[in-house]
Amino acid sequence: MRYPFNDFTGLDLAPPYQRALAEPGLTRVTLPYGEPAWLVTRHDEARLVLSDRRFSRAAAAERDAPRALPRVPGGIVAMDPPELTRIRSLAGKAFTARRVEALRPHVRTLTAKLLDRMLAAGPPADLVTDLALPIPISVICELLGVPAEDHERFRAWNDGLLSTSSMTPEQTQRNLGELSAYIGGLIERRRAEPADDLMTALIEAGDIGDRLSERELVLLCIAILVAGYEATASQIPNFTYTLLTHGDGVTAFARLADDPGRVEGAVEELLRYVPLASSAMFAHYATEDVRVGGTVVRAGEPVLVSIGAANRDERVFVDPGTLDPDRDARGHLAFGHGLHHCIGSALGRLELQEALRALVTRLPGLRLAAEPEWKTETFFRGPRTMPVTW
């Protein structure tokens, strides 16, 4: 079966995923690049592959790995233990709950300023350029100590890393080289002038016993940029669009505006409900024969995990195709699971909560002014522009 399944124009979960969820065993798929693979769609099987050390992501570097993009991002997201465990442990010491929560006032103030500008300019506004893009890029640059004048350069590098267009390997490598060199310069400046930010904390944690090489530190910062910027920038308009287009008579957005105290629970349900990725990105290679559900994956075979499908598994979530902001959505896999659970999940939640809370509180009458223009050449799905009025 040809893969990816999802369409870029919209946020629906493609019908082939529903069929794969219902059929026994794994689904055999062929991607635009690389060798064929097994596709996992069910929740329990996804958790198994994501956490079981009999599956290797690092092995993909030595194979013609199945992929939808010409090049899949490497770094920490493509490592195995013990290297992965060591780096995650060090990053965890810097990426503490206290440090993340300390960013909430910054995010709240930033969001308020952005909405002030929207209200002052009057409708219509573009929710993507006026709100969704500035929040995460500002927060990530704040964490890494990037000057404001360089924010757009960071955004361009990130877009190049996640593009599904026919960018040549040389162009991709040049973008990665420029980003790596820039981050290397940030590290040098922070070593010379320490500050109370994530970059300094990462340097200090990594320098203990020389446990984190300069290259590993650069790769970790790139991973933080890619995961922390693009996903959140896509999900803010995705969540808003979903709330505005769901509801019987009264939209889910309007119901949330009547009771903003439900925002945190709604964010968890939206994380579960919205299939963000255009496809599964990373191949997990079996290092020995492993039974996954009703299929024996042979040693050396690659497996892809669809998070979006696993979050719609009726064995775990009742009526999973229905958006229910009051649902207990705990157990969703939006931030991954096990060895590769997103270390920045707390920050992502914080940004989504603050953005959504501000929207339903200050713009309770928000509605679409026109249909969004959807991104078509990037890994994460979402609007390129989303005109709104109020």
ROGUKOL-243978 format. One record per residue (C-alpha): residue number from 1; residue in one letter; x, y, z. Coordinates in steps of 0.25 Angstrom, whole numbers, plus 5000, padded with zeros to 4 digits. Layout:
n:NUM&res:A&X:X&Y:Y&Z:Z
...
! end
This chain:
n:1&res:M&X:5000&Y:5000&Z:5000
n:2&res:R&X:5005&Y:5014&Z:4996
n:3&res:Y&X:5008&Y:5023&Z:5008
n:4&res:P&X:5006&Y:5034&Z:5013
n:5&res:F&X:4991&Y:5034&Z:5014
n:6&res:N&X:4988&Y:5047&Z:5020
n:7&res:D&X:4984&Y:5059&Z:5011
n:8&res:F&X:4991&Y:5072&Z:5014
n:9&res:T&X:4978&Y:5080&Z:5011
n:10&res:G&X:4971&Y:5079&Z:5024
n:11&res:L&X:4973&Y:5071&Z:5038
n:12&res:D&X:4965&Y:5059&Z:5036
n:13&res:L&X:4971&Y:5045&Z:5038
n:14&res:A&X:4971&Y:5038&Z:5025
n:15&res:P&X:4961&Y:5026&Z:5023
n:16&res:P&X:4973&Y:5016&Z:5021
n:17&res:Y&X:4977&Y:5018&Z:5035
n:18&res:Q&X:4963&Y:5014&Z:5040
n:19&res:R&X:4964&Y:5001&Z:5031
n:20&res:A&X:4978&Y:4998&Z:5037
n:21&res:L&X:4972&Y:5000&Z:5051
n:22&res:A&X:4961&Y:4990&Z:5049
n:23&res:E&X:4969&Y:4979&Z:5041
n:24&res:P&X:4978&Y:4969&Z:5049
n:25&res:G&X:4993&Y:4970&Z:5048
n:26&res:L&X:5002&Y:4981&Z:5043
n:27&res:T&X:5000&Y:4988&Z:5029
n:28&res:R&X:5011&Y:4987&Z:5019
n:29&res:V&X:5014&Y:5001&Z:5012
n:30&res:T&X:5023&Y:5007&Z:5002
n:31&res:L&X:5028&Y:5021&Z:5003
n:32&res:P&X:5033&Y:5031&Z:4993
n:33&res:Y&X:5047&Y:5028&Z:4998
n:34&res:G&X:5054&Y:5016&Z:5003
n:35&res:E&X:5050&Y:5002&Z:5006
n:36&res:P&X:5037&Y:4996&Z:5009
n:37&res:A&X:5032&Y:4996&Z:5024
n:38&res:W&X:5022&Y:4991&Z:5034
n:39&res:L&X:5012&Y:5002&Z:5039
n:40&res:V&X:5007&Y:5002&Z:5053
n:41&res:T&X:4994&Y:5008&Z:5056
n:42&res:R&X:4988&Y:5002&Z:5069
n:43&res:H&X:4991&Y:5009&Z:5082
n:44&res:D&X:4997&Y:4997&Z:5090
n:45&res:E&X:5006&Y:4993&Z:5078
n:46&res:A&X:5011&Y:5007&Z:5076
n:47&res:R&X:5015&Y:5008&Z:5091
n:48&res:L&X:5023&Y:4995&Z:5089
n:49&res:V&X:5031&Y:4999&Z:5077
n:50&res:L&X:5034&Y:5013&Z:5083
n:51&res:S&X:5039&Y:5007&Z:5096
n:52&res:D&X:5045&Y:4994&Z:5093
n:53&res:R&X:5060&Y:4994&Z:5092
n:54&res:R&X:5059&Y:4982&Z:5082
n:55&res:F&X:5056&Y:4994&Z:5072
n:56&res:S&X:5066&Y:5003&Z:5067
n:57&res:R&X:5065&Y:5017&Z:5061
n:58&res:A&X:5080&Y:5018&Z:5059
n:59&res:A&X:5080&Y:5007&Z:5050
n:60&res:A&X:5073&Y:5015&Z:5040
n:61&res:A&X:5086&Y:5023&Z:5037
n:62&res:E&X:5092&Y:5010&Z:5031
n:63&res:R&X:5080&Y:5007&Z:5022
n:64&res:D&X:5071&Y:5012&Z:5011
n:65&res:A&X:5061&Y:5016&Z:5022
n:66&res:P&X:5046&Y:5017&Z:5018
n:67&res:R&X:5043&Y:5032&Z:5018
n:68&res:A&X:5033&Y:5042&Z:5012
n:69&res:L&X:5044&Y:5053&Z:5012
n:70&res:P&X:5056&Y:5053&Z:5004
n:71&res:R&X:5064&Y:5054&Z:5017
n:72&res:V&X:5059&Y:5051&Z:5031
n:73&res:P&X:5065&Y:5059&Z:5043
n:74&res:G&X:5076&Y:5053&Z:5051
n:75&res:G&X:5082&Y:5056&Z:5064
n:76&res:I&X:5076&Y:5052&Z:5077
n:77&res:V&X:5063&Y:5047&Z:5071
n:78&res:A&X:5071&Y:5037&Z:5063
n:79&res:M&X:5079&Y:5031&Z:5074
n:80&res:D&X:5078&Y:5019&Z:5082
n:81&res:P&X:5083&Y:5016&Z:5097
n:82&res:P&X:5092&Y:5017&Z:5103
n:83&res:E&X:5096&Y:5030&Z:5096
n:84&res:L&X:5081&Y:5034&Z:5095
n:85&res:T&X:5079&Y:5032&Z:5110
n:86&res:R&X:5092&Y:5040&Z:5114
n:87&res:I&X:5088&Y:5052&Z:5106
n:88&res:R&X:5073&Y:5052&Z:5110
n:89&res:S&X:5078&Y:5051&Z:5125
n:90&res:L&X:5086&Y:5063&Z:5123
n:91&res:A&X:5076&Y:5071&Z:5116
n:92&res:G&X:5066&Y:5067&Z:5126
n:93&res:K&X:5074&Y:5074&Z:5137
n:94&res:A&X:5074&Y:5087&Z:5129
n:95&res:F&X:5060&Y:5085&Z:5124
n:96&res:T&X:5053&Y:5085&Z:5138
n:97&res:A&X:5039&Y:5087&Z:5141
n:98&res:R&X:5043&Y:5100&Z:5149
n:99&res:R&X:5050&Y:5106&Z:5137
n:100&res:V&X:5039&Y:5103&Z:5128
n:101&res:E&X:5028&Y:5108&Z:5137
n:102&res:A&X:5036&Y:5121&Z:5139
n:103&res:L&X:5034&Y:5124&Z:5124
n:104&res:R&X:5019&Y:5124&Z:5126
n:105&res:P&X:5019&Y:5139&Z:5129
n:106&res:H&X:5027&Y:5142&Z:5117
n:107&res:V&X:5018&Y:5134&Z:5108
n:108&res:R&X:5005&Y:5140&Z:5114
n:109&res:T&X:5011&Y:5154&Z:5113
n:110&res:L&X:5015&Y:5152&Z:5098
n:111&res:T&X:5002&Y:5146&Z:5095
n:112&res:A&X:4995&Y:5158&Z:5101
n:113&res:K&X:5003&Y:5167&Z:5093
n:114&res:L&X:5001&Y:5160&Z:5080
n:115&res:L&X:4986&Y:5160&Z:5082
n:116&res:D&X:4986&Y:5175&Z:5086
n:117&res:R&X:4992&Y:5177&Z:5072
n:118&res:M&X:4982&Y:5169&Z:5065
n:119&res:L&X:4970&Y:5176&Z:5072
n:120&res:A&X:4976&Y:5190&Z:5070
n:121&res:A&X:4978&Y:5187&Z:5055
n:122&res:G&X:4964&Y:5181&Z:5054
n:123&res:P&X:4958&Y:5169&Z:5047
n:124&res:P&X:4962&Y:5161&Z:5038
n:125&res:A&X:4975&Y:5156&Z:5044
n:126&res:D&X:4983&Y:5144&Z:5040
n:127&res:L&X:4984&Y:5135&Z:5052
n:128&res:V&X:4997&Y:5129&Z:5047
n:129&res:T&X:5006&Y:5141&Z:5044
n:130&res:D&X:4999&Y:5149&Z:5055
n:131&res:L&X:5000&Y:5139&Z:5066
n:132&res:A&X:5004&Y:5125&Z:5064
n:133&res:L&X:5017&Y:5127&Z:5058
n:134&res:P&X:5023&Y:5138&Z:5067
n:135&res:I&X:5020&Y:5131&Z:5080
n:136&res:P&X:5028&Y:5118&Z:5079
n:137&res:I&X:5040&Y:5125&Z:5071
n:138&res:S&X:5041&Y:5135&Z:5082
n:139&res:V&X:5040&Y:5125&Z:5093
n:140&res:I&X:5051&Y:5116&Z:5087
n:141&res:C&X:5060&Y:5128&Z:5084
n:142&res:E&X:5058&Y:5132&Z:5098
n:143&res:L&X:5062&Y:5119&Z:5103
n:144&res:L&X:5074&Y:5118&Z:5094
n:145&res:G&X:5079&Y:5132&Z:5095
n:146&res:V&X:5076&Y:5136&Z:5080
n:147&res:P&X:5076&Y:5151&Z:5078
n:148&res:A&X:5062&Y:5156&Z:5073
n:149&res:E&X:5068&Y:5161&Z:5060
n:150&res:D&X:5072&Y:5146&Z:5056
n:151&res:H&X:5058&Y:5140&Z:5059
n:152&res:E&X:5055&Y:5140&Z:5044
n:153&res:R&X:5068&Y:5133&Z:5041
n:154&res:F&X:5064&Y:5122&Z:5051
n:155&res:R&X:5051&Y:5121&Z:5044
n:156&res:A&X:5056&Y:5119&Z:5030
n:157&res:W&X:5066&Y:5108&Z:5035
n:158&res:N&X:5055&Y:5101&Z:5042
n:159&res:D&X:5046&Y:5101&Z:5030
n:160&res:G&X:5057&Y:5096&Z:5021
n:161&res:L&X:5060&Y:5084&Z:5031
n:162&res:L&X:5045&Y:5080&Z:5030
n:163&res:S&X:5042&Y:5082&Z:5016
n:164&res:T&X:5036&Y:5071&Z:5007
n:165&res:S&X:5039&Y:5079&Z:4994
n:166&res:S&X:5050&Y:5074&Z:4985
n:167&res:M&X:5061&Y:5082&Z:4992
n:168&res:T&X:5074&Y:5076&Z:4988
n:169&res:P&X:5083&Y:5069&Z:4998
n:170&res:E&X:5094&Y:5080&Z:4996
n:171&res:Q&X:5083&Y:5090&Z:4999
n:172&res:T&X:5079&Y:5083&Z:5012
n:173&res:Q&X:5093&Y:5081&Z:5016
n:174&res:R&X:5096&Y:5095&Z:5014
n:175&res:N&X:5084&Y:5099&Z:5023
n:176&res:L&X:5088&Y:5089&Z:5033
n:177&res:G&X:5103&Y:5094&Z:5033
n:178&res:E&X:5099&Y:5109&Z:5034
n:179&res:L&X:5089&Y:5106&Z:5046
n:180&res:S&X:5100&Y:5097&Z:5053
n:181&res:A&X:5111&Y:5108&Z:5051
n:182&res:Y&X:5101&Y:5118&Z:5057
n:183&res:I&X:5097&Y:5110&Z:5069
n:184&res:G&X:5112&Y:5107&Z:5071
n:185&res:G&X:5114&Y:5122&Z:5072
n:186&res:L&X:5103&Y:5123&Z:5082
n:187&res:I&X:5110&Y:5113&Z:5091
n:188&res:E&X:5123&Y:5120&Z:5090
n:189&res:R&X:5116&Y:5133&Z:5095
n:190&res:R&X:5109&Y:5126&Z:5106
n:191&res:R&X:5121&Y:5119&Z:5111
n:192&res:A&X:5128&Y:5133&Z:5112
n:193&res:E&X:5116&Y:5140&Z:5117
n:194&res:P&X:5107&Y:5130&Z:5125
n:195&res:A&X:5092&Y:5134&Z:5127
n:196&res:D&X:5080&Y:5129&Z:5134
n:197&res:D&X:5075&Y:5122&Z:5121
n:198&res:L&X:5074&Y:5108&Z:5116
n:199&res:M&X:5086&Y:5109&Z:5107
n:200&res:T&X:5095&Y:5112&Z:5119
n:201&res:A&X:5088&Y:5100&Z:5127
n:202&res:L&X:5091&Y:5091&Z:5116
n:203&res:I&X:5105&Y:5095&Z:5115
n:204&res:E&X:5107&Y:5093&Z:5130
n:205&res:A&X:5100&Y:5080&Z:5130
n:206&res:G&X:5108&Y:5075&Z:5118
n:207&res:D&X:5122&Y:5080&Z:5123
n:208&res:I&X:5121&Y:5071&Z:5136
n:209&res:G&X:5132&Y:5061&Z:5133
n:210&res:D&X:5132&Y:5064&Z:5118
n:211&res:R&X:5119&Y:5056&Z:5117
n:212&res:L&X:5114&Y:5064&Z:5105
n:213&res:S&X:5122&Y:5067&Z:5093
n:214&res:E&X:5121&Y:5080&Z:5085
n:215&res:R&X:5114&Y:5073&Z:5073
n:216&res:E&X:5104&Y:5066&Z:5083
n:217&res:L&X:5101&Y:5080&Z:5089
n:218&res:V&X:5099&Y:5086&Z:5075
n:219&res:L&X:5090&Y:5074&Z:5071
n:220&res:L&X:5082&Y:5075&Z:5084
n:221&res:C&X:5079&Y:5090&Z:5081
n:222&res:I&X:5075&Y:5087&Z:5067
n:223&res:A&X:5065&Y:5076&Z:5072
n:224&res:I&X:5059&Y:5086&Z:5082
n:225&res:L&X:5057&Y:5097&Z:5071
n:226&res:V&X:5051&Y:5087&Z:5061
n:227&res:A&X:5041&Y:5081&Z:5072
n:228&res:G&X:5039&Y:5093&Z:5080
n:229&res:Y&X:5036&Y:5103&Z:5068
n:230&res:E&X:5029&Y:5096&Z:5057
n:231&res:A&X:5020&Y:5087&Z:5064
n:232&res:T&X:5014&Y:5098&Z:5073
n:233&res:A&X:5013&Y:5108&Z:5062
n:234&res:S&X:5005&Y:5098&Z:5054
n:235&res:Q&X:4996&Y:5093&Z:5066
n:236&res:I&X:4992&Y:5107&Z:5070
n:237&res:P&X:4984&Y:5109&Z:5057
n:238&res:N&X:4980&Y:5094&Z:5056
n:239&res:F&X:4974&Y:5094&Z:5070
n:240&res:T&X:4967&Y:5107&Z:5067
n:241&res:Y&X:4961&Y:5103&Z:5054
n:242&res:T&X:4957&Y:5089&Z:5060
n:243&res:L&X:4949&Y:5096&Z:5071
n:244&res:L&X:4943&Y:5106&Z:5061
n:245&res:T&X:4938&Y:5095&Z:5051
n:246&res:H&X:4933&Y:5085&Z:5062
n:247&res:G&X:4920&Y:5086&Z:5069
n:248&res:D&X:4905&Y:5085&Z:5068
n:249&res:G&X:4899&Y:5098&Z:5066
n:250&res:V&X:4909&Y:5105&Z:5076
n:251&res:T&X:4924&Y:5103&Z:5072
n:252&res:A&X:4933&Y:5096&Z:5082
n:253&res:F&X:4941&Y:5109&Z:5082
n:254&res:A&X:4929&Y:5117&Z:5087
n:255&res:R&X:4926&Y:5106&Z:5098
n:256&res:L&X:4941&Y:5107&Z:5103
n:257&res:A&X:4939&Y:5123&Z:5103
n:258&res:D&X:4928&Y:5121&Z:5112
n:259&res:D&X:4936&Y:5113&Z:5122
n:260&res:P&X:4951&Y:5116&Z:5120
n:261&res:G&X:4955&Y:5108&Z:5132
n:262&res:R&X:4953&Y:5096&Z:5123
n:263&res:V&X:4965&Y:5100&Z:5114
n:264&res:E&X:4975&Y:5090&Z:5120
n:265&res:G&X:4967&Y:5078&Z:5118
n:266&res:A&X:4963&Y:5083&Z:5104
n:267&res:V&X:4977&Y:5084&Z:5100
n:268&res:E&X:4980&Y:5069&Z:5104
n:269&res:E&X:4968&Y:5065&Z:5095
n:270&res:L&X:4972&Y:5073&Z:5084
n:271&res:L&X:4986&Y:5067&Z:5085
n:272&res:R&X:4979&Y:5054&Z:5084
n:273&res:Y&X:4969&Y:5057&Z:5073
n:274&res:V&X:4977&Y:5065&Z:5063
n:275&res:P&X:4987&Y:5057&Z:5054
n:276&res:L&X:4998&Y:5067&Z:5053
n:277&res:A&X:5008&Y:5059&Z:5045
n:278&res:S&X:5006&Y:5057&Z:5030
n:279&res:S&X:5012&Y:5043&Z:5032
n:280&res:A&X:5021&Y:5035&Z:5042
n:281&res:M&X:5035&Y:5040&Z:5041
n:282&res:F&X:5045&Y:5031&Z:5048
n:283&res:A&X:5048&Y:5016&Z:5044
n:284&res:H&X:5050&Y:5007&Z:5056
n:285&res:Y&X:5058&Y:4995&Z:5051
n:286&res:A&X:5056&Y:4981&Z:5059
n:287&res:T&X:5069&Y:4976&Z:5064
n:288&res:E&X:5063&Y:4962&Z:5066
n:289&res:D&X:5050&Y:4956&Z:5062
n:290&res:V&X:5039&Y:4963&Z:5070
n:291&res:R&X:5024&Y:4960&Z:5070
n:292&res:V&X:5016&Y:4973&Z:5069
n:293&res:G&X:5001&Y:4969&Z:5071
n:294&res:G&X:4998&Y:4959&Z:5060
n:295&res:T&X:5011&Y:4961&Z:5052
n:296&res:V&X:5025&Y:4956&Z:5054
n:297&res:V&X:5035&Y:4967&Z:5050
n:298&res:R&X:5047&Y:4960&Z:5045
n:299&res:A&X:5061&Y:4965&Z:5050
n:300&res:G&X:5065&Y:4976&Z:5040
n:301&res:E&X:5051&Y:4980&Z:5036
n:302&res:P&X:5047&Y:4995&Z:5038
n:303&res:V&X:5034&Y:4999&Z:5046
n:304&res:L&X:5027&Y:5012&Z:5045
n:305&res:V&X:5018&Y:5017&Z:5056
n:306&res:S&X:5006&Y:5026&Z:5053
n:307&res:I&X:5003&Y:5034&Z:5065
n:308&res:G&X:4991&Y:5040&Z:5059
n:309&res:A&X:4985&Y:5027&Z:5057
n:310&res:A&X:4988&Y:5021&Z:5070
n:311&res:N&X:4981&Y:5033&Z:5077
n:312&res:R&X:4969&Y:5029&Z:5070
n:313&res:D&X:4969&Y:5014&Z:5075
n:314&res:E&X:4955&Y:5011&Z:5080
n:315&res:R&X:4961&Y:5000&Z:5089
n:316&res:V&X:4967&Y:5012&Z:5097
n:317&res:F&X:4958&Y:5024&Z:5094
n:318&res:V&X:4942&Y:5023&Z:5094
n:319&res:D&X:4937&Y:5028&Z:5081
n:320&res:P&X:4951&Y:5033&Z:5077
n:321&res:G&X:4946&Y:5040&Z:5064
n:322&res:T&X:4938&Y:5050&Z:5072
n:323&res:L&X:4944&Y:5063&Z:5078
n:324&res:D&X:4940&Y:5064&Z:5093
n:325&res:P&X:4948&Y:5075&Z:5100
n:326&res:D&X:4943&Y:5069&Z:5113
n:327&res:R&X:4949&Y:5055&Z:5111
n:328&res:D&X:4960&Y:5049&Z:5120
n:329&res:A&X:4970&Y:5049&Z:5108
n:330&res:R&X:4981&Y:5044&Z:5117
n:331&res:G&X:4989&Y:5033&Z:5110
n:332&res:H&X:4990&Y:5040&Z:5097
n:333&res:L&X:5003&Y:5039&Z:5089
n:334&res:A&X:5004&Y:5053&Z:5083
n:335&res:F&X:5018&Y:5055&Z:5090
n:336&res:G&X:5023&Y:5041&Z:5087
n:337&res:H&X:5025&Y:5030&Z:5097
n:338&res:G&X:5037&Y:5023&Z:5104
n:339&res:L&X:5051&Y:5025&Z:5099
n:340&res:H&X:5047&Y:5036&Z:5090
n:341&res:H&X:5036&Y:5044&Z:5098
n:342&res:C&X:5038&Y:5059&Z:5095
n:343&res:I&X:5046&Y:5065&Z:5106
n:344&res:G&X:5040&Y:5078&Z:5103
n:345&res:S&X:5025&Y:5073&Z:5105
n:346&res:A&X:5023&Y:5082&Z:5117
n:347&res:L&X:5027&Y:5095&Z:5109
n:348&res:G&X:5018&Y:5091&Z:5097
n:349&res:R&X:5006&Y:5089&Z:5107
n:350&res:L&X:5009&Y:5102&Z:5113
n:351&res:E&X:5009&Y:5110&Z:5100
n:352&res:L&X:4997&Y:5103&Z:5095
n:353&res:Q&X:4989&Y:5106&Z:5108
n:354&res:E&X:4993&Y:5121&Z:5108
n:355&res:A&X:4990&Y:5123&Z:5093
n:356&res:L&X:4976&Y:5116&Z:5094
n:357&res:R&X:4973&Y:5122&Z:5108
n:358&res:A&X:4976&Y:5136&Z:5102
n:359&res:L&X:4968&Y:5134&Z:5090
n:360&res:V&X:4955&Y:5129&Z:5096
n:361&res:T&X:4956&Y:5140&Z:5107
n:362&res:R&X:4959&Y:5152&Z:5099
n:363&res:L&X:4953&Y:5148&Z:5085
n:364&res:P&X:4940&Y:5139&Z:5089
n:365&res:G&X:4933&Y:5143&Z:5076
n:366&res:L&X:4945&Y:5138&Z:5068
n:367&res:R&X:4941&Y:5131&Z:5055
n:368&res:L&X:4947&Y:5128&Z:5041
n:369&res:A&X:4947&Y:5140&Z:5031
n:370&res:A&X:4951&Y:5130&Z:5020
n:371&res:E&X:4956&Y:5116&Z:5018
n:372&res:P&X:4971&Y:5114&Z:5022
n:373&res:E&X:4982&Y:5112&Z:5011
n:374&res:W&X:4988&Y:5099&Z:5015
n:375&res:K&X:5003&Y:5096&Z:5016
n:376&res:T&X:5007&Y:5086&Z:5005
n:377&res:E&X:5022&Y:5084&Z:5006
n:378&res:T&X:5025&Y:5081&Z:5021
n:379&res:F&X:5025&Y:5070&Z:5030
n:380&res:F&X:5015&Y:5076&Z:5040
n:381&res:R&X:5001&Y:5079&Z:5035
n:382&res:G&X:4994&Y:5092&Z:5037
n:383&res:P&X:4989&Y:5105&Z:5031
n:384&res:R&X:4999&Y:5114&Z:5024
n:385&res:T&X:4989&Y:5125&Z:5026
n:386&res:M&X:4977&Y:5125&Z:5034
n:387&res:P&X:4968&Y:5138&Z:5032
n:388&res:V&X:4959&Y:5141&Z:5045
n:389&res:T&X:4950&Y:5151&Z:5049
n:390&res:W&X:4942&Y:5154&Z:5062
! end
